């Protein structure tokens, strides 16, 4: 009986180890994905700021043309 319980416990521990490994891989994939989204967000913010400054410069030049 104790041998059977030991094998059952060993199986459950192996399953738990496999689950932890799967969760570690998934966590790493999510961290990589998050890093990609953050880079993309920063690039979009930078492009938006560049466009805003160009539009503001154009408005400034147009105002100088007003009588």
N, C-alpha and C positions, 0 to 999 in steps of 0.2 A: 504493500500500500504506500509506504513512504517513497518507494522508487517511482511509482506512478505520479505522485504529487510533485516529486522533484522534476520529473520530465515535463509535467504540465507547467510548472513554474519556469523552467528553462525555456519552454516554447513561448510563454507570455513575455519573458524578458527579451527574447530574440525579436518578437513582434514589436515590442516597445522600442528597441534599438533601431529597427528598420523604420518605424514611424518617425523617430527623432531625426534620422538621416534624411528622410523625405522632407520633413519640415525645415531642416537646415537648408536643403537645396532650394525649396520654395522661397524661403526667407531671403536667400542670396539673390535669387532671380527677381524678387520684388524690390530689393534694394537697388539692383542694377537698373530696373525699369524706372524707379523713382529718380535715380540720378539722371537718366535720360530725359525724363519729363522736366526736371529742374533746369537742365541745360537748355532744352527747347524753350522753356518759359523765359529764361534769361535772354536768349537770343531774340525772342519776340518782343520783350520789353525794350531791349536795345534798339530794335528796328522801329518800334513805335516812337521812341524818344527821338530818334534821328528824323523820322518823318515829321514829327511835331516841330522840331527846331527848323526844318526846311520850310514848312508852311508858315511859321512865325516870321522867318526871314523874308519870305515872299510878301507877306502882308506888310511888313515894315517897308519893303521897297515900293510897294503899291501906294502906301500912304505918303511916301516922299514925292510921288508923282501927282498927288491931288493938288488942285489949285489953292 
